[in-house]
Amino acid sequence: MTKIVTRIAITYKPQALVVEFKKAEDDNNIFHKKISFRKIDEGMDHERLASLLIEKYPELFETVPRNTIEKMLKRLLDWKDDPRTFALNPEESTETDLNKVSDEELIEVKKTMDDVYSSNRISPSDQRYEYDRRVDYFPESDSSWD
């Protein structure tokens, strides 16, 4: 059964490689294969990990250029557990569908959003607080449609 890979993605929490593919005889359906990495050895490099994946899933990676797999794995291995580089950080990724993420990822995103909100919030006891603030806005382009 030939599989045609349409996209490859990585997730940082949990660390995984996600492969989207179609079966050659079934052009209408799209399938996803999530290959999770529980623990990656400290000495493991992206080239060796790519070799192991190609060896274990030959039917999935036969049509994918090796350098594409290595590039994705290098990003995954170089990632540090830093909320600023988290894939679902709302400041960096505005197109993520939060309805499709795991509960753990959603909790992490909501915590980040709460932290950003709390740091930007101005309470009535704050010196910068201004009741009923009004600002004139002069758009740079024509906005007559709205």
Backbone as ProteinMPNN parsed JSONL, in Angstrom:
{"seq_chain_A": "MTKIVTRIAITYKPQALVVEFKKAEDDNNIFHKKISFRKIDEGMDHERLASLLIEKYPELFETVPRNTIEKMLKRLLDWKDDPRTFALNPEESTETDLNKVSDEELIEVKKTMDDVYSSNRISPSDQRYEYDRRVDYFPESDSSWD", "coords_chain_A": {"N_chain_A": [[0.851, -1.178, 0.0], [0.835, 2.029, -1.057], [1.825, 5.112, 0.297], [1.194, 8.537, 0.203], [2.828, 11.269, 1.199], [1.658, 14.314, 2.42], [2.074, 16.444, 4.165], [4.413, 17.355, 6.781], [4.859, 17.733, 10.221], [5.928, 19.076, 13.423], [5.534, 18.541, 16.932], [6.017, 20.07, 20.053], [5.335, 19.657, 22.704], [3.634, 16.998, 23.566], [6.879, 15.788, 22.515], [6.943, 15.104, 19.173], [6.641, 13.763, 15.848], [4.567, 14.547, 13.242], [2.897, 13.116, 10.616], [1.177, 13.736, 7.711], [-0.791, 12.045, 5.395], [-1.909, 10.47, 2.301], [-3.53, 7.568, 1.061], [-2.57, 5.805, -1.819], [-4.545, 4.482, -3.325], [-6.833, 5.572, -2.281], [-7.952, 8.485, -2.659], [-9.528, 10.395, -1.437], [-9.478, 10.509, 1.379], [-7.648, 11.741, 4.195], [-4.937, 10.92, 6.236], [-3.353, 10.751, 9.477], [-0.289, 10.229, 11.059], [1.145, 9.981, 14.106], [4.207, 10.164, 15.493], [5.599, 9.596, 18.394], [8.11, 10.756, 20.659], [9.257, 9.582, 23.422], [11.522, 9.643, 25.226], [14.442, 11.077, 24.215], [17.695, 10.155, 23.568], [20.47, 11.908, 24.979], [22.801, 12.09, 23.382], [21.847, 11.644, 20.852], [21.637, 12.473, 17.465], [20.13, 14.453, 14.823], [20.452, 13.282, 12.31], [20.967, 10.552, 12.782], [18.588, 9.878, 14.081], [16.773, 10.34, 12.016], [17.543, 8.297, 10.267], [16.793, 6.044, 11.775], [14.002, 6.392, 11.845], [13.301, 6.228, 9.102], [14.069, 3.646, 8.638], [12.325, 2.251, 10.323], [9.746, 3.033, 9.467], [9.426, 2.585, 6.517], [7.546, 2.643, 4.368], [6.207, 4.989, 4.801], [8.036, 7.091, 4.676], [9.296, 6.89, 2.202], [8.814, 8.565, 0.03], [9.562, 11.03, 0.877], [11.956, 13.587, 0.966], [15.148, 13.043, 2.413], [16.545, 15.156, 3.645], [14.494, 16.866, 4.39], [13.199, 15.489, 6.445], [15.334, 15.357, 8.267], [15.736, 18.092, 8.78], [13.348, 18.809, 10.125], [13.552, 17.158, 12.385], [15.888, 18.161, 13.498], [15.051, 20.702, 14.358], [13.26, 19.87, 16.316], [14.949, 18.539, 18.137], [16.644, 20.621, 18.893], [15.035, 22.29, 20.308], [14.232, 24.066, 23.236], [12.865, 23.902, 26.544], [11.085, 26.324, 26.742], [8.711, 28.776, 27.313], [8.44, 30.843, 25.46], [9.168, 29.779, 23.051], [7.347, 27.879, 22.616], [5.173, 25.996, 20.637], [2.443, 26.571, 20.547], [2.161, 29.111, 21.493], [0.265, 31.951, 21.821], [1.149, 34.465, 20.958], [2.952, 33.961, 18.954], [1.86, 32.104, 17.189], [-0.908, 32.332, 15.384], [-2.671, 30.837, 14.004], [-3.31, 28.374, 15.057], [-5.486, 25.75, 15.793], [-7.148, 25.552, 18.59], [-9.075, 23.81, 19.38], [-8.328, 21.358, 18.602], [-6.127, 20.44, 19.999], [-4.283, 18.651, 22.57], [-5.391, 18.125, 26.013], [-3.382, 18.833, 27.83], [-1.735, 20.527, 26.323], [-3.553, 22.576, 25.808], [-4.031, 23.557, 28.39], [-1.486, 24.575, 28.94], [-1.294, 26.626, 26.992], [-3.424, 28.267, 27.783], [-2.498, 29.022, 30.302], [-0.259, 30.536, 29.579], [-1.583, 32.572, 28.178], [-3.07, 33.699, 30.297], [-0.965, 34.645, 31.883], [0.147, 36.621, 30.201], [-2.058, 38.321, 30.002], [-2.368, 39.094, 32.714], [0.038, 40.466, 33.116], [-0.337, 42.673, 31.49], [-2.593, 43.911, 32.409], [-4.355, 46.676, 33.763], [-5.214, 47.838, 36.761], [-7.797, 49.553, 38.731], [-6.451, 50.651, 40.92], [-3.954, 51.191, 40.018], [-1.417, 53.525, 38.97], [-1.369, 54.193, 36.276], [-3.941, 53.871, 35.447], [-6.87, 54.942, 33.787], [-9.983, 56.255, 33.796], [-12.691, 55.67, 31.594], [-11.359, 56.089, 29.065], [-10.711, 57.766, 26.063], [-9.848, 57.728, 22.666], [-8.716, 59.24, 19.708], [-8.724, 57.933, 16.508], [-6.943, 57.641, 13.562], [-7.085, 56.181, 10.661], [-4.68, 54.753, 8.389], [-5.368, 53.858, 5.908], [-8.185, 53.665, 3.635], [-11.21, 53.012, 5.221], [-13.868, 52.722, 4.654], [-15.61, 50.681, 4.109], [-16.401, 49.445, 6.453]], "CA_chain_A": [[0.0, 0.0, 0.0], [1.651, 3.224, -1.19], [1.342, 6.277, 1.029], [1.704, 9.784, -0.361], [2.929, 12.25, 2.279], [1.265, 15.66, 1.993], [2.715, 17.412, 5.071], [5.086, 16.869, 7.985], [4.901, 18.765, 11.26], [6.448, 18.626, 14.713], [4.937, 19.098, 18.146], [7.043, 20.16, 21.083], [4.813, 19.084, 23.942], [4.794, 16.117, 23.683], [7.749, 15.777, 21.351], [6.451, 14.137, 18.191], [6.647, 14.081, 14.431], [3.236, 14.237, 12.724], [2.953, 12.956, 9.164], [-0.126, 13.698, 7.053], [-0.618, 11.321, 4.146], [-3.044, 9.853, 1.618], [-3.233, 6.27, 0.469], [-2.617, 5.969, -3.272], [-5.813, 4.003, -3.876], [-7.944, 6.299, -1.646], [-7.557, 9.886, -2.805], [-10.438, 11.285, -0.718], [-9.224, 10.573, 2.824], [-6.33, 12.145, 4.684], [-4.609, 10.229, 7.468], [-2.254, 11.314, 10.255], [0.51, 9.305, 11.868], [1.905, 10.73, 15.104], [5.324, 9.367, 16.007], [6.004, 10.26, 19.634], [9.436, 10.485, 21.196], [9.15, 9.672, 24.888], [12.804, 10.175, 25.69], [15.462, 11.019, 23.183], [19.018, 10.137, 24.189], [21.21, 13.173, 24.879], [23.769, 12.042, 22.297], [21.187, 11.356, 19.569], [21.594, 13.604, 16.537], [18.996, 14.413, 13.909], [20.739, 12.384, 11.194], [20.781, 9.178, 13.265], [17.161, 9.714, 14.349], [16.132, 10.228, 10.701], [17.826, 6.944, 9.774], [15.956, 5.108, 12.525], [12.612, 6.552, 11.399], [13.185, 5.706, 7.744], [14.194, 2.195, 8.763], [11.148, 1.709, 10.998], [8.548, 3.353, 8.679], [9.87, 2.818, 5.135], [6.427, 2.953, 3.473], [5.758, 6.348, 5.065], [9.065, 8.083, 4.351], [9.977, 6.607, 0.942], [8.639, 9.668, -0.929], [9.954, 12.278, 1.527], [13.405, 13.805, 0.918], [15.804, 12.825, 3.701], [16.909, 16.432, 4.274], [13.281, 17.419, 5.001], [13.032, 14.788, 7.725], [16.422, 15.778, 9.149], [15.502, 19.48, 9.178], [12.286, 18.811, 11.132], [14.07, 16.535, 13.601], [16.864, 19.085, 14.096], [14.257, 21.689, 15.104], [12.702, 19.208, 17.495], [16.026, 18.257, 19.085], [17.233, 21.877, 19.357], [14.043, 23.032, 21.082], [14.406, 24.135, 24.683], [11.581, 24.021, 27.231], [10.944, 27.744, 26.991], [7.375, 29.125, 26.848], [8.473, 31.759, 24.321], [9.329, 29.003, 21.831], [6.307, 26.868, 22.589], [4.497, 26.071, 19.34], [1.091, 27.091, 20.644], [2.175, 30.423, 22.122], [-0.628, 32.762, 20.993], [1.845, 35.61, 20.378], [3.718, 33.533, 17.8], [1.078, 31.284, 16.286], [-2.291, 32.781, 15.435], [-3.505, 29.964, 13.197], [-3.472, 27.087, 15.696], [-6.85, 25.438, 16.189], [-7.067, 25.055, 19.962], [-10.059, 22.743, 19.561], [-7.737, 20.091, 18.167], [-4.924, 20.116, 20.757], [-4.524, 17.834, 23.76], [-5.742, 18.88, 27.218], [-2.148, 19.376, 28.418], [-1.324, 21.66, 25.491], [-4.527, 23.64, 26.016], [-3.754, 24.129, 29.709], [-0.249, 25.356, 28.796], [-1.612, 27.831, 26.228], [-4.262, 29.13, 28.626], [-1.632, 29.585, 31.344], [0.517, 31.589, 28.922], [-2.499, 33.681, 27.914], [-3.356, 34.328, 31.586], [0.231, 35.387, 32.297], [0.233, 37.823, 29.363], [-3.16, 39.195, 30.414], [-2.059, 39.652, 34.039], [1.129, 41.436, 33.02], [-0.814, 43.859, 30.772], [-3.799, 44.439, 33.046], [-4.218, 47.894, 34.565], [-6.323, 47.852, 37.721], [-8.137, 50.909, 39.173], [-5.493, 51.154, 41.907], [-2.696, 51.465, 39.323], [-1.202, 54.93, 38.61], [-1.634, 54.368, 34.848], [-5.362, 53.653, 35.196], [-7.601, 56.12, 33.344], [-11.385, 55.894, 33.644], [-13.37, 56.088, 30.373], [-10.346, 56.617, 28.156], [-11.142, 57.909, 24.675], [-8.721, 57.988, 21.78], [-9.04, 59.463, 18.305], [-7.989, 57.017, 15.653], [-6.898, 58.086, 12.177], [-6.535, 55.064, 9.896], [-3.785, 55.096, 7.284], [-6.007, 53.519, 4.642], [-9.621, 53.841, 3.593], [-11.964, 51.974, 5.937], [-15.276, 53.064, 4.442], [-16.423, 49.469, 4.008], [-16.972, 49.068, 7.752]], "C_chain_A": [[0.896, 1.24, 0.0], [0.994, 4.386, -0.461], [2.006, 7.516, 0.452], [1.663, 10.839, 0.742], [2.588, 13.63, 1.727], [1.904, 16.734, 2.865], [3.396, 16.685, 6.216], [5.145, 18.025, 8.963], [5.552, 18.178, 12.506], [5.619, 19.246, 15.822], [6.002, 19.04, 19.224], [6.599, 19.539, 22.4], [3.586, 18.279, 23.617], [5.615, 16.138, 22.392], [7.292, 14.689, 20.388], [6.624, 14.685, 16.783], [5.284, 13.645, 13.901], [3.324, 14.228, 11.198], [1.525, 12.854, 8.64], [0.068, 13.036, 5.696], [-1.956, 10.845, 3.583], [-2.59, 8.48, 1.15], [-3.453, 6.399, -1.03], [-3.954, 5.549, -3.858], [-7.033, 4.731, -3.298], [-7.588, 7.779, -1.611], [-8.395, 10.842, -1.951], [-10.091, 11.473, 0.757], [-7.79, 10.967, 3.131], [-6.122, 11.474, 6.034], [-3.447, 10.931, 8.166], [-1.586, 10.209, 11.054], [1.346, 10.152, 12.798], [2.956, 9.801, 15.693], [5.89, 10.114, 17.207], [7.407, 9.824, 20.039], [9.364, 10.678, 22.703], [10.413, 10.299, 25.471], [13.806, 9.995, 24.559], [16.812, 11.091, 23.89], [19.731, 11.462, 23.961], [22.141, 13.196, 23.674], [23.158, 11.824, 20.925], [21.182, 12.608, 18.692], [20.467, 13.393, 15.52], [19.219, 13.457, 12.73], [20.509, 10.927, 11.584], [19.3, 8.899, 13.511], [16.381, 9.579, 13.039], [16.349, 8.826, 10.126], [16.947, 5.913, 10.463], [14.493, 5.185, 12.079], [12.392, 5.959, 10.008], [13.241, 4.183, 7.758], [12.917, 1.576, 9.348], [9.863, 1.911, 10.183], [8.918, 3.59, 7.22], [8.739, 3.215, 4.185], [5.94, 4.388, 3.639], [6.749, 7.393, 4.552], [9.763, 7.859, 3.006], [9.877, 7.752, -0.063], [9.093, 11.02, -0.365], [11.475, 12.437, 1.426], [14.026, 13.712, 2.321], [16.132, 14.147, 4.403], [15.698, 17.111, 4.923], [13.045, 16.792, 6.37], [14.086, 15.261, 8.712], [16.208, 17.199, 9.655], [14.435, 19.561, 10.283], [12.791, 18.231, 12.461], [15.103, 17.424, 14.286], [16.138, 20.152, 14.902], [13.732, 21.096, 16.406], [13.771, 18.97, 18.555], [16.639, 19.529, 19.663], [16.303, 22.671, 20.265], [14.337, 22.939, 22.575], [13.036, 24.344, 25.322], [11.385, 25.456, 27.706], [9.575, 28.181, 26.477], [7.367, 30.086, 25.663], [8.642, 31.007, 23.009], [8.291, 27.911, 21.723], [5.45, 27.06, 21.346], [3.117, 26.703, 19.415], [1.027, 28.427, 21.36], [1.333, 31.358, 21.262], [0.047, 33.981, 20.37], [2.561, 35.228, 19.09], [2.89, 32.774, 16.777], [-0.389, 31.658, 16.399], [-3.22, 31.839, 14.689], [-3.715, 28.587, 13.82], [-4.915, 26.896, 16.13], [-6.802, 24.791, 17.569], [-8.132, 24.008, 20.27], [-9.464, 21.373, 19.271], [-6.479, 19.708, 18.941], [-5.289, 19.265, 21.969], [-4.846, 18.733, 24.957], [-4.51, 19.539, 27.835], [-1.679, 20.603, 27.641], [-2.263, 22.851, 25.694], [-4.305, 24.326, 27.357], [-2.52, 25.021, 29.653], [-0.518, 26.67, 28.065], [-2.431, 28.791, 27.078], [-3.447, 29.764, 29.749], [-0.798, 30.73, 30.775], [-0.358, 32.811, 28.651], [-2.845, 34.431, 29.207], [-2.179, 35.164, 32.078], [0.368, 36.688, 31.509], [-0.847, 38.819, 29.764], [-2.837, 39.872, 31.75], [-0.96, 40.702, 33.971], [0.687, 42.737, 32.343], [-1.998, 44.548, 31.448], [-3.485, 45.689, 33.874], [-5.437, 47.96, 35.477], [-6.608, 49.294, 38.149], [-7.154, 51.488, 40.204], [-4.138, 51.515, 41.282], [-2.622, 52.94, 38.915], [-1.559, 55.193, 37.135], [-3.118, 54.243, 34.499], [-6.053, 54.969, 34.838], [-9.038, 55.698, 33.06], [-11.947, 56.472, 32.345], [-12.402, 56.774, 29.395], [-10.88, 56.639, 26.734], [-9.953, 58.346, 23.823], [-9.235, 58.207, 20.376], [-8.134, 58.581, 17.462], [-8.099, 57.503, 14.212], [-6.256, 56.984, 11.339], [-5.686, 55.547, 8.724], [-4.395, 54.779, 5.923], [-7.518, 53.685, 4.768], [-10.334, 52.686, 4.301], [-13.468, 52.21, 5.78], [-16.174, 51.833, 4.378], [-17.003, 49.056, 5.347], [-17.597, 50.278, 8.355]], "O_chain_A": [[1.634, 1.471, 0.958], [-0.209, 4.619, -0.575], [3.218, 7.546, 0.239], [0.585, 11.254, 1.169], [3.138, 14.065, 0.716], [2.24, 17.812, 2.376], [3.025, 15.569, 6.58], [5.444, 19.157, 8.585], [5.71, 16.964, 12.636], [5.071, 20.337, 15.671], [6.783, 18.093, 19.301], [7.41, 18.961, 23.123], [2.534, 18.881, 23.402], [5.104, 16.464, 21.321], [7.257, 13.508, 20.736], [6.737, 15.891, 16.565], [4.887, 12.495, 14.091], [3.764, 15.196, 10.578], [0.757, 11.994, 9.071], [0.964, 13.404, 4.936], [-2.976, 10.818, 4.271], [-1.41, 8.263, 0.876], [-4.415, 7.032, -1.465], [-4.449, 6.186, -4.788], [-8.149, 4.53, -3.775], [-6.995, 8.263, -0.647], [-8.001, 11.993, -1.762], [-10.396, 12.523, 1.323], [-6.852, 10.583, 2.432], [-7.021, 11.461, 6.875], [-2.653, 11.621, 7.525], [-2.254, 9.362, 11.648], [2.164, 10.953, 12.348], [2.635, 8.786, 16.311], [6.571, 11.129, 17.06], [7.828, 8.692, 19.798], [9.406, 11.805, 23.197], [10.368, 11.344, 26.12], [13.984, 8.899, 24.027], [17.045, 11.978, 24.711], [19.617, 12.067, 22.895], [22.258, 14.226, 23.01], [23.879, 11.819, 19.927], [20.766, 13.679, 19.136], [19.93, 12.294, 15.385], [18.26, 12.885, 12.212], [19.929, 10.158, 10.818], [18.808, 7.817, 13.19], [15.435, 8.794, 12.958], [15.427, 8.239, 9.559], [16.417, 5.011, 9.814], [13.825, 4.159, 11.951], [11.402, 5.267, 9.774], [12.549, 3.517, 6.987], [12.485, 0.506, 8.917], [8.983, 1.051, 10.206], [8.74, 4.703, 6.725], [8.946, 4.036, 3.292], [5.329, 4.946, 2.727], [6.351, 8.447, 4.055], [10.725, 8.561, 2.694], [10.751, 7.902, -0.917], [9.017, 12.038, -1.053], [12.21, 11.51, 1.767], [13.48, 14.245, 3.288], [16.01, 14.244, 5.624], [15.852, 17.85, 5.896], [12.729, 17.488, 7.334], [13.771, 15.537, 9.87], [16.466, 17.486, 10.824], [14.603, 20.295, 11.258], [12.487, 18.76, 13.53], [15.189, 17.442, 15.514], [16.558, 20.479, 16.011], [13.758, 21.738, 17.456], [13.523, 19.178, 19.743], [17.105, 19.525, 20.803], [16.734, 23.62, 20.92], [14.649, 21.87, 23.099], [12.142, 24.908, 24.692], [11.502, 25.763, 28.893], [9.289, 27.978, 25.297], [6.38, 30.14, 24.929], [8.297, 31.536, 21.952], [8.359, 27.09, 20.809], [5.046, 28.182, 21.042], [2.665, 27.311, 18.445], [-0.048, 28.842, 21.793], [1.645, 31.548, 20.086], [-0.428, 34.487, 19.353], [2.76, 36.076, 18.221], [3.211, 32.81, 15.589], [-1.041, 31.339, 17.393], [-4.437, 32.017, 14.732], [-4.258, 27.704, 13.157], [-5.502, 27.775, 16.761], [-6.456, 23.616, 17.698], [-8.086, 23.382, 21.329], [-10.031, 20.349, 19.652], [-5.817, 18.737, 18.575], [-6.457, 19.172, 22.346], [-4.608, 19.94, 24.923], [-4.582, 20.673, 28.308], [-1.272, 21.601, 28.235], [-1.817, 23.998, 25.746], [-4.383, 25.552, 27.445], [-2.504, 26.1, 30.246], [-0.02, 27.717, 28.478], [-2.165, 29.993, 27.094], [-3.681, 30.918, 30.108], [-0.648, 31.772, 31.414], [0.067, 33.946, 28.866], [-2.905, 35.661, 29.212], [-2.364, 36.253, 32.621], [0.671, 37.735, 32.082], [-0.588, 40.019, 29.856], [-3.014, 41.081, 31.896], [-1.01, 41.708, 34.679], [1.273, 43.79, 32.593], [-2.356, 45.666, 31.076], [-2.484, 45.745, 34.588], [-6.563, 48.121, 35.006], [-5.764, 50.169, 37.958], [-7.051, 52.708, 40.332], [-3.276, 52.081, 41.954], [-3.637, 53.539, 38.558], [-2.001, 56.29, 36.79], [-3.501, 54.491, 33.356], [-5.849, 55.986, 35.501], [-9.281, 54.874, 32.178], [-11.704, 57.637, 32.03], [-12.63, 57.905, 28.967], [-11.435, 55.649, 26.256], [-9.168, 59.211, 24.211], [-10.087, 57.459, 19.897], [-6.927, 58.505, 17.69], [-9.194, 57.745, 13.705], [-5.032, 56.862, 11.304], [-5.938, 56.604, 8.146], [-3.997, 55.35, 4.908], [-8.052, 53.826, 5.868], [-10.08, 51.519, 4.004], [-14.243, 51.919, 6.691], [-17.384, 51.943, 4.575], [-18.022, 48.366, 5.374], [-18.145, 50.207, 9.455]]}, "name": "protein", "num_of_chains": 1, "seq": "MTKIVTRIAITYKPQALVVEFKKAEDDNNIFHKKISFRKIDEGMDHERLASLLIEKYPELFETVPRNTIEKMLKRLLDWKDDPRTFALNPEESTETDLNKVSDEELIEVKKTMDDVYSSNRISPSDQRYEYDRRVDYFPESDSSWD"}
